[in-house]
């Protein structure tokens, strides 16, 4: 199956490039930025750092449309790294898009991932909190590779992709195995979206690391509701494959829009891991548990959002104090 996916993507790319001429009549470019800023108060019992101001993300980039077929975008992600720096810049997106026709588009380079982007768009509050898969490292938000998007019908869309599998902050590992996957989105109506996702990543020292996800979302003028189930098999995160280490996650979220300025939202996540043979507790016992979030959003003007919300995380491990926060979040973007 992996060879077939690679062959399909390669043939589409070669054929489409051979058919394209140069037309710069519609060329145009635009800079863009996005900033996530917050103040939070931690009222977990016996916590050391009670409160803090944070600049969690700065995205800086540029989009350019060469013609009606080709476009590109480059985005820098400024945020924390593993070394502890709060403001390290990474190239997150360096993507070339080629629209073969109204039904087929190919993206290549350092591209945005398809694993939870649709869920993130439906959730609508990325500046407040990541999706469950993102927060628990089921997969990266961007990676080096190629993706082909097919509009099969008015209601069905598919993606086939090959990526390194290491994410945009990491080089390809020594074994050189890529992550192969597919994404199917079916819209039975304008208000309802369903999604199936699958990927597999071979490992030299263990079985393949696999992800599977199901999502359903409903959206009307006033309501937005979503539910998803996610499973990662043979891995403790998307970069580290270990046999028989599995993660399961469910997430439910919804919002109600009062008007074009004010809306309220709520979310419930649960993450759990399996018990390894010979062990008494699950391998992720100290991080397994449930998140509850409730909040409100105010849109001050186009590109500026504010939110006040509460987050609490209840650990399965009774020896760990449950975490509780109050957040004031802000997003401003161009």
C-alpha positions as CSV (number, residue, x, y, z in Angstrom):
1,X,0.0,0.0,0.0
2,X,2.9,2.4,0.8
3,X,4.4,1.9,-2.7
4,X,1.0,2.6,-4.3
5,X,0.5,5.8,-2.4
6,X,4.0,7.0,-3.4
7,X,3.4,6.1,-7.0
8,X,0.1,7.9,-7.2
9,X,1.5,11.1,-5.7
10,X,4.5,11.0,-8.0
11,X,2.5,10.4,-11.2
12,X,0.1,13.3,-10.3
13,X,3.0,15.6,-9.7
14,X,4.9,14.8,-12.9
15,X,1.8,14.9,-15.1
16,X,0.5,18.1,-13.7
17,X,3.8,20.0,-14.0
18,X,4.2,18.9,-17.6
19,X,0.8,20.5,-18.5
20,X,1.4,23.9,-16.8
21,X,2.4,27.1,-18.5
22,X,3.5,30.4,-17.0
23,X,0.8,32.9,-16.2
24,X,1.6,35.7,-13.7
25,X,-1.4,37.9,-14.4
26,X,-2.9,37.0,-11.0
27,X,0.3,37.1,-8.9
28,X,0.0,38.7,-5.5
29,X,1.5,38.3,-2.0
30,X,0.5,39.1,1.6
31,X,2.3,39.0,4.9
32,X,0.6,37.5,7.9
33,X,1.1,37.0,11.6
34,X,-0.6,35.5,14.6
35,X,0.1,35.9,18.3
36,X,-1.1,33.9,21.4
37,X,-0.8,35.7,24.7
38,X,-2.2,34.9,28.1
39,X,-2.3,35.5,31.8
40,X,-3.1,32.6,34.1
41,X,-3.6,31.9,37.7
42,X,-2.9,28.4,39.1
43,X,-4.9,27.6,42.1
44,X,-3.7,24.0,42.4
45,X,-2.9,23.2,46.0
46,X,0.7,23.7,47.0
47,X,1.8,24.9,43.6
48,X,5.0,26.9,43.4
49,X,4.3,29.2,40.5
50,X,0.9,30.8,41.2
51,X,0.5,33.0,38.2
52,X,2.3,34.2,35.1
53,X,2.1,36.2,31.9
54,X,3.0,34.1,28.8
55,X,3.7,34.6,25.2
56,X,3.1,31.1,24.0
57,X,3.2,31.4,20.2
58,X,4.1,33.9,17.5
59,X,3.6,33.0,13.9
60,X,5.2,35.1,11.2
61,X,4.8,34.4,7.5
62,X,4.2,35.4,3.9
63,X,1.8,34.0,1.4
64,X,2.3,34.4,-2.4
65,X,0.1,33.4,-5.3
66,X,2.1,33.0,-8.5
67,X,-0.9,32.4,-10.8
68,X,-4.2,30.5,-10.7
69,X,-2.4,27.2,-10.3
70,X,0.7,27.8,-8.1
71,X,0.8,29.4,-4.6
72,X,3.2,29.2,-1.7
73,X,3.5,30.1,2.0
74,X,6.3,30.3,4.5
75,X,5.6,30.5,8.3
76,X,7.9,30.9,11.2
77,X,6.8,29.5,14.6
78,X,8.4,31.3,17.6
79,X,7.9,29.5,20.8
80,X,9.5,27.2,23.4
81,X,12.0,24.5,22.5
82,X,13.2,21.4,24.4
83,X,16.3,23.4,25.6
84,X,14.1,25.8,27.6
85,X,14.2,28.9,25.5
86,X,10.9,30.7,25.3
87,X,11.5,32.4,22.0
88,X,13.1,30.1,19.5
89,X,12.1,30.5,15.9
90,X,11.4,27.4,13.7
91,X,10.4,27.2,10.1
92,X,6.9,25.6,10.5
93,X,5.6,25.9,7.0
94,X,7.5,26.1,3.7
95,X,4.8,24.8,1.3
96,X,4.2,24.9,-2.4
97,X,0.7,24.2,-3.5
98,X,-0.3,23.2,-7.0
99,X,-3.9,23.2,-8.0
100,X,-4.2,20.9,-10.9
101,X,-7.9,21.5,-11.4
102,X,-10.9,22.2,-9.2
103,X,-10.8,18.6,-7.8
104,X,-7.0,17.9,-7.2
105,X,-4.4,19.9,-5.3
106,X,-0.8,18.8,-4.5
107,X,1.2,20.3,-1.6
108,X,4.9,19.7,-1.0
109,X,7.7,20.9,1.2
110,X,7.3,21.5,4.9
111,X,3.5,21.2,4.9
112,X,0.6,21.4,7.4
113,X,-0.6,18.1,8.8
114,X,-4.0,16.6,8.2
115,X,-4.3,14.6,11.4
116,X,-6.2,17.1,13.5
117,X,-6.5,20.3,11.4
118,X,-10.2,19.7,10.7
119,X,-10.9,19.1,14.3
120,X,-8.9,22.2,15.2
121,X,-10.9,24.4,12.8
122,X,-14.2,23.0,14.2
123,X,-13.1,23.6,17.8
124,X,-12.2,27.2,16.9
125,X,-10.1,28.1,19.9
126,X,-6.6,27.0,19.2
127,X,-5.2,30.1,20.9
128,X,-6.8,28.8,24.1
129,X,-5.9,25.1,24.0
130,X,-4.6,22.6,21.5
131,X,-6.5,19.6,20.2
132,X,-6.2,16.4,22.3
133,X,-3.9,14.7,19.6
134,X,-1.7,17.8,19.5
135,X,-1.4,18.2,23.3
136,X,-0.6,14.5,23.8
137,X,1.8,14.2,20.8
138,X,-0.2,11.8,18.6
139,X,1.2,13.6,15.7
140,X,3.0,16.8,14.6
141,X,1.1,19.8,13.2
142,X,3.5,20.1,10.2
143,X,6.1,17.8,8.6
144,X,8.3,17.5,5.5
145,X,6.7,15.6,2.7
146,X,4.0,15.6,0.0
147,X,0.2,15.6,0.2
148,X,-2.4,15.1,-2.5
149,X,-6.0,16.3,-1.9
150,X,-8.8,14.9,-4.0
151,X,-12.4,16.2,-4.2
152,X,-14.1,13.0,-5.1
153,X,-17.6,14.4,-5.0
154,X,-19.5,17.3,-3.5
155,X,-19.7,15.4,-0.2
156,X,-16.5,13.4,-0.1
157,X,-12.8,14.6,0.0
158,X,-9.6,12.5,0.5
159,X,-6.0,13.1,1.2
160,X,-3.0,10.8,0.6
161,X,0.3,11.8,2.1
162,X,3.9,10.8,2.7
163,X,5.9,12.7,5.3
164,X,9.1,12.1,7.3
165,X,7.1,11.6,10.5
166,X,9.5,13.5,12.8
167,X,7.6,16.9,12.8
168,X,8.8,20.3,11.8
169,X,11.3,20.8,14.7
170,X,13.2,17.5,14.0
171,X,15.3,16.1,11.3
172,X,14.5,12.8,9.7
173,X,15.8,10.0,11.9
174,X,18.6,7.6,11.0
175,X,16.4,4.7,9.7
176,X,14.7,7.0,7.1
177,X,11.3,5.4,7.4
178,X,8.4,7.7,6.3
179,X,4.9,8.1,7.7
180,X,2.2,7.1,5.2
181,X,-1.4,8.0,5.7
182,X,-4.9,8.9,4.4
183,X,-7.7,11.2,5.5
184,X,-11.3,10.9,4.4
185,X,-13.9,13.7,5.0
186,X,-17.5,13.1,4.3
187,X,-20.1,15.9,4.6
188,X,-23.6,14.5,4.4
189,X,-25.0,18.0,4.7
190,X,-23.7,21.6,5.0
191,X,-24.0,21.4,8.8
192,X,-22.5,17.9,9.4
193,X,-18.9,16.8,8.9
194,X,-17.4,13.3,9.5
195,X,-13.8,12.2,9.2
196,X,-11.7,9.1,9.3
197,X,-7.9,9.3,9.6
198,X,-5.2,6.6,9.5
199,X,-1.4,6.6,9.3
200,X,1.5,4.2,9.8
201,X,5.1,4.7,10.5
202,X,7.6,1.8,10.3
203,X,10.2,1.3,13.0
204,X,13.5,-0.5,13.0
205,X,13.2,-1.7,16.6
206,X,9.5,-2.3,17.1
207,X,6.2,-2.8,15.3
208,X,4.9,0.0,13.2
209,X,3.5,3.0,15.0
210,X,-0.1,3.5,13.9
211,X,-2.7,6.2,14.4
212,X,-6.4,6.0,13.8
213,X,-9.0,8.7,14.5
214,X,-12.7,9.3,14.0
215,X,-14.4,12.7,14.2
216,X,-18.0,14.0,13.8
217,X,-19.0,17.7,14.0
218,X,-22.2,19.7,13.7
219,X,-22.3,23.4,13.0
220,X,-25.2,25.8,12.7
221,X,-25.6,29.6,13.0
222,X,-25.7,29.3,16.8
223,X,-24.3,25.9,17.8
224,X,-21.0,24.1,17.1
225,X,-20.6,20.5,18.5
226,X,-17.8,18.0,18.0
227,X,-16.7,14.6,19.2
228,X,-13.6,12.5,18.4
229,X,-11.9,9.2,19.2
230,X,-8.2,8.8,18.8
231,X,-5.8,5.8,19.2
232,X,-2.1,5.6,18.9
233,X,-0.7,2.1,18.9
234,X,2.9,1.0,19.6
235,X,4.2,4.4,20.6
236,X,4.5,6.7,23.5
237,X,4.5,9.7,21.1
238,X,4.6,10.1,17.4
239,X,8.5,10.1,17.4
240,X,9.0,7.1,19.7
241,X,7.8,3.7,18.8
242,X,7.6,1.1,21.6
243,X,5.7,-2.2,21.2
244,X,2.4,-2.6,23.1
245,X,2.4,1.0,24.4
246,X,-1.0,2.4,23.3
247,X,-2.8,5.7,24.0
248,X,-6.5,6.3,23.7
249,X,-8.1,9.7,23.7
250,X,-11.7,11.0,23.5
251,X,-12.7,14.6,23.2
252,X,-16.1,16.4,23.3
253,X,-16.5,20.1,22.7
254,X,-19.2,22.6,21.9
255,X,-20.0,26.3,21.7
256,X,-23.0,28.6,21.6
257,X,-22.8,31.9,19.7
258,X,-25.0,34.7,21.1
259,X,-24.0,37.2,18.4
260,X,-21.1,38.2,16.3
261,X,-19.2,39.3,19.4
262,X,-19.9,36.8,22.2
263,X,-19.9,33.1,22.5
264,X,-19.4,30.5,25.2
265,X,-17.8,27.1,25.0
266,X,-17.1,23.9,27.0
267,X,-14.8,20.9,26.4
268,X,-14.1,17.5,27.9
269,X,-10.9,15.4,27.1
270,X,-9.9,12.0,28.5
271,X,-6.5,10.4,27.9
272,X,-5.7,6.8,28.9
273,X,-3.0,4.2,28.4
274,X,-2.8,0.4,28.6
275,X,-1.3,-1.8,31.3
276,X,1.9,-3.6,30.2
277,X,2.3,-7.2,31.1
278,X,3.8,-7.6,34.5
279,X,2.9,-4.0,35.6
280,X,0.2,-2.9,38.1
281,X,-0.6,0.4,36.5
282,X,-0.8,1.8,33.0
283,X,2.5,3.0,31.5
284,X,1.3,6.6,31.3
285,X,-0.3,6.5,34.7
286,X,1.1,9.8,35.9
287,X,-0.4,11.7,32.9
288,X,-3.7,9.8,32.3
289,X,-6.8,11.6,33.3
290,X,-9.6,14.0,32.2
291,X,-9.6,17.7,31.3
292,X,-12.7,19.9,31.8
293,X,-12.8,23.4,30.3
294,X,-15.4,26.1,30.4
295,X,-15.1,29.6,29.0
296,X,-16.4,32.6,27.0
297,X,-14.9,34.5,24.0
298,X,-15.3,38.1,23.0
299,X,-14.4,39.2,19.5
300,X,-13.3,42.9,19.8
301,X,-12.8,43.4,16.1
302,X,-11.6,41.5,13.1
303,X,-8.4,39.7,14.1
304,X,-8.6,40.4,17.9
305,X,-10.1,37.8,20.3
306,X,-10.3,37.6,24.1
307,X,-11.3,34.7,26.3
308,X,-11.7,34.0,30.0
309,X,-11.9,30.4,30.9
310,X,-11.2,27.7,33.5
311,X,-9.3,24.5,33.0
312,X,-9.0,21.6,35.4
313,X,-7.2,18.2,35.0
314,X,-8.1,15.3,37.1
315,X,-5.4,12.7,37.3
316,X,-6.0,8.9,37.4
317,X,-3.1,8.7,39.9
318,X,-4.6,9.7,43.2
319,X,-1.1,10.7,44.6
320,X,-0.9,13.6,42.1
321,X,-2.8,16.8,43.0
322,X,-5.4,17.7,40.4
323,X,-4.5,20.8,38.4
324,X,-6.8,23.9,38.3
325,X,-6.4,27.1,36.4
326,X,-8.1,30.4,35.4
327,X,-6.9,31.8,32.1
328,X,-7.2,35.1,30.3
329,X,-6.2,34.4,26.6
330,X,-5.7,36.8,23.7
331,X,-5.2,36.2,20.0
332,X,-4.4,39.0,17.5
333,X,-3.6,38.3,13.9
334,X,-3.3,39.7,10.4
